[in-house]
Amino acid sequence: MNKPLHTLIIEDSEPDAELEVLALKQGGFDPVFQRVETAAELHKALTSASWDIILSDYALPGFSGPEALEIVQSSGLDLPFIMISGTIGEEVAVTSLKAGAHDFLVKGQLTRLVPAVNRELEEVQRRQAARLLEKKFLITFEQAAVGIAHVNASGQWLLLNQKYCQILGYSSSELLGHAFQEVTYSEDLEAELSQFQRLKEGKIPAYSIEKRYIRKDGSLIWVNLTVSGVWNTAFDYALAVAEDITQRKAMEQSLKEYTQRLEQSNQELEQFATIASHDLQEPLRKILVFSEMLAGTVSPEGADYLQRLQVAVRRMQNLISDLLNLSRINRKGQPFKPIHLDPLLQMVLDDLHVALEETQGQVIVEPLGIVEGDKSQIHQLLQNIIGNALKYHREHVPPVIKVSGQLMEAGKTYQITVEDNGLGIKEEYYGRIFEPFQRLHGVSLYPGTGMGLTICKKIVERHNGSISVTSQVGQGSQFRIILPLVNPVTAPVANLSPPIFK
Ligand code: ADP
């Protein structure tokens, strides 16, 4: 089926017009055409119908091709305009094409008409697609949620979208021709200029910085700016994309201040605990001394009261010294160093030898690895946990404790596990036992202050690690300590030596 072609023919000769229509039909078109021969008729035809193409005679009585072309151009319609003349002079052809005609043909050579029409129809389609793309790009550019701008090699704004203007508080006309240096906060200028220079020299393809602009109202605004170079054999211009990060910066600042205040109040609190513990110890010591002096002078009943008083005072001393230990974890902590866990554990077991003998306990130790931390704190941590495992054993069941370690998370952390076969802990107390002064067992059977695991937790937190427990009541508990490794180990440490039994 032939393609319909709405053809407007500007021609005074009807036979000539028919010849053109015939040529179009032979070329596979189905022309729907109208012939006009005056300016008035042309105006009317342009407004009353829509056209695919215009074929215009060059010279008409009282009208001309160039005049017709002018009318079409001023109508704003993008219509292919082919000039067709009886004779062709080179000058006429050139003038027509310069004026904006899309092609020029001679009436005697209408064989060229169809290819010319086909080409012009394609061209008009291409122009329409390009216009659409440009329109879409402009919308994207203008409505982007980030500022987008072009600046030349001297830093002058060449083009800015609405968002960029909004960020700076100026209109685009106020900014064009001015340079970014004029609105950059002085403290941030030098850093950016050196990057901009490197960009222009082609040493870097792009740079990203956080900087402050001075807005029109004098206020400062933080942006995250990414600038890339656009090259056209030489440096052409820089494309800048700016994102307003004022809010984020304000949040960062308030977080910083909050952390500083928190650190200060923590320090004050720890200092208070230290002073209070020191000062509290003194009167307790006096009570002990005087009660011992009194012991020989009172009745047996009084002596019994005095002995209970001494027990209470010693307990109070233990509580205070544990509180002091707790307050020292952050304040008196030592810098982290690599710690070989095997020798450290031996020292811990040496310290616990009395409890081990008393309970007839057995500790099975698998070869351990190396962690990073504060040696005396890790010593204390293991001592508290193994000490508890010995203390909270089942009646008539000697404690058997297993200590093992392994690399976790592809060598980023190290886990130490201490398993016992003791009393066990109900699941509902898994969290509570790490809180200060929380105990699950009576002090008469199991001495203690309820601070041991609190100290462990604080030590582990200082090491950015974690501690947790799982347990089966009446069977035993497993304490897991996870410590991050500053220098991750890629290959697991080989188990070189057999388990050690103590
Ligand atoms: P303390 O041993 O001085 O009471 P901790 O803070 O070390 O204080 O422990 C808190 C409580 O958790 C203990 O009183 C005990 O009831 C329970 N607990 C700790 N370790 C174990 C364990 N290995 N088995 C059973 N219970 C435990």
Boltz pocket constraint, residues with backbone or C-beta under 6 A from the ligand:
constraints:
  - pocket:
      binder: B
      contacts: [[A, 384], [A, 385], [A, 388], [A, 389], [A, 392], [A, 420], [A, 422], [A, 423], [A, 424], [A, 425], [A, 433], [A, 434], [A, 435], [A, 438], [A, 439], [A, 440], [A, 441], [A, 446], [A, 447], [A, 448], [A, 449], [A, 450], [A, 451], [A, 452], [A, 453], [A, 454], [A, 477]]
      max_distance: 6.0
